């Protein structure tokens, strides 16, 4: 069964109206899962939303990613992996390329480093929705894999939170102000944050 056939026409149309197109998950055999890519990135003359240089088009970015070498490529690719939605990042830079050059690339991806490390660890495994049905994005899968419920995952995505580095500076009061999160979600975030912090040595 094709990946397109697994999703109803109604659901595909809903995502199209939201501005996304369905694309195959970029696994070694091209058959495991799916991603949603912004429609405008299909247009070579469009300006990628994640680049501050508004004169750069999708076509320009692809040419630069093909022609750049060494540190120049790492800086440009790192900006894409750092600033774009993860689904859109892998639309421009294949997972195999990220994996093959990760040692040089990792210092340029900023707060998204933990996400990309996670993705590189699971990218050749069958994609599991893990109970997540609303928006099957790579970032949603990441938050679900961290131990969050679908509701909390929705709230984090709605607030634009893409990494633990975005969460760590926030106080409980800040978290409670996030739309849809609620006290249960905040408590779960605090629990997981405590597990991530190194234990204090016994004096």
C-alpha positions, 0 to 999 in steps of 0.5 A: 500500500502506498504512503498516500493511500494510508491517509484519507483524501479529507486529511490530505486536503486539510493539510494542503489548506494548511500549506503543506504537502505530503512527502515520503520519509527519507529513509534508505529504502524510501518507504518508512513514514512520511513528512509534511513540507511547506507548499511554497518550498516547491516553488524554485522562485519562492523565498525560504521563510527560514532565511533572513536574506529575502533575496535568496530563492529556493533555487539559489539555496539548492545551488549553494548547497550543491556548490559549497564546500567545507566550512562554507557548506557546514555553515549554510547547512547548519543554518537550514537545520537550525532555523527551518522546520525539521521536515523542511530541512530534510527536504533540502539536505538528505539525511544521509548527507547530514549523517555523513558530515555530522562531525563537522556539521554538529557545531553549527546546528545550535539548540537543535543539536539534540533533535538531530542526534535523536533523528540520526539514531532512528531515521532508518527505523520504521516511523512510529506515530506513537499515538500522535495523529494530529500532525505527524511531523518529525518534531512531533515524533521527537517530543513524543519520544521524549515522553510527552502526551499527544496533548502536551506535544500539541501545546509545545508545537503550537508555542513554537518550542522546538528543543529542550534548550527552548524549555530550560530557561522557562519558569513554571509561571512562563510554562503555565502561560503557554496556550493549551499546556495546563498544569498536567503538562507543566508537571510532566515537563518538570519531571523530565527536566529533573531527570535530565539534570545531573544528580548532585554529588553527596557531600 
